[in-house]
Amino acid sequence: MDALQVLRISVGLDPTWGPASPKNLIAADFNRDGSVNALDALSILQVAVGQPTAVRPEWVFIDSDADLSGITRTDVSYDTGANVVAVDGVIATDMTSILLGNLEAP
């Protein structure tokens, strides 16, 4: 189903649940080349059926305060990492984790 959703996005259609969020577009750019296209869908399908592929699923971590509003299917650019705050020996961070290739409905 993830491959189908990515294929729909790659041709300009919405996923079956409605418009893709920036987080969905990040997850859809499976090969991290900066755009959602049929190669992403193919790689996801290859992983799903156990065929060899150069791209494997991976987690990306994005600061929860990051501005993702400029992400589109043709421009998937974002910075990974998160700010870590340490105060009096207490470490805190707030981040979003995305598994590339795993599109989830909102």
C-alpha positions in Angstrom: 0.0 0.0 0.0 2.9 2.4 0.7 4.2 1.9 -2.8 0.8 2.7 -4.2 0.5 5.9 -2.1 4.0 7.0 -3.3 3.1 6.2 -6.9 -0.1 8.3 -6.6 1.9 11.2 -5.2 4.6 10.9 -7.9 2.0 11.5 -10.6 0.4 14.5 -8.8 -2.5 12.7 -7.1 -3.3 12.7 -3.5 -2.9 9.6 -1.4 -6.1 7.6 -0.9 -6.8 9.4 2.4 -6.5 13.0 1.1 -3.7 15.5 0.7 -0.2 14.4 1.7 1.4 16.2 4.6 5.0 17.3 4.5 5.9 14.3 6.7 4.2 12.0 4.2 6.3 13.6 1.4 9.4 13.0 3.4 8.5 9.4 4.0 7.6 9.0 0.3 11.1 10.2 -0.9 12.5 6.8 -0.1 15.8 7.2 -2.0 16.3 10.8 -0.6 17.0 12.3 -4.0 14.8 15.3 -3.2 11.7 14.4 -5.1 8.9 11.8 -5.0 8.9 9.7 -8.1 8.2 6.2 -9.5 11.7 5.1 -8.4 10.7 5.6 -4.8 7.6 3.5 -5.3 9.7 0.8 -7.1 12.2 0.6 -4.2 9.5 0.4 -1.6 7.8 -2.4 -3.5 11.2 -4.3 -3.9 11.7 -4.0 -0.1 8.1 -5.2 0.5 8.5 -8.4 -1.6 12.1 -9.1 -0.4 13.9 -8.3 -3.6 17.4 -6.7 -3.4 17.5 -2.9 -3.7 20.2 -0.3 -3.2 17.9 1.6 -0.9 16.8 0.3 2.5 14.2 1.8 4.9 15.8 4.2 7.4 14.7 6.5 10.1 15.2 10.3 9.8 14.9 12.6 12.8 13.7 16.1 12.4 13.5 18.9 15.0 9.8 19.2 15.9 10.1 23.0 15.4 11.4 22.7 11.9 9.4 24.5 9.2 8.3 21.9 6.7 5.8 24.1 4.9 8.0 24.4 1.8 8.1 20.7 1.1 6.4 19.6 -2.1 6.5 16.4 -4.1 9.2 17.9 -6.4 11.2 19.6 -3.6 11.7 17.3 -0.6 14.4 19.2 1.3 14.8 19.2 5.0 17.4 19.2 7.7 17.8 16.2 10.0 18.7 16.4 13.7 17.2 18.0 16.7 18.1 20.6 19.3 19.1 19.1 22.6 18.8 21.2 25.8 20.6 20.3 29.0 19.7 22.2 32.2 20.9 21.1 35.6 21.8 17.6 34.3 18.4 17.0 32.6 18.6 16.5 28.9 15.5 17.2 26.8 14.8 17.1 23.1 11.7 17.2 21.0 11.9 15.6 17.6 9.8 13.9 14.9 10.8 10.5 13.6 9.9 9.4 10.2 10.5 5.9 8.7 11.2 6.4 5.0 8.9 4.4 2.9 6.2 4.2 5.6 3.3 6.5 4.7 0.7 6.9 7.3 -2.7 8.5 7.0 -3.2 11.5 9.3 
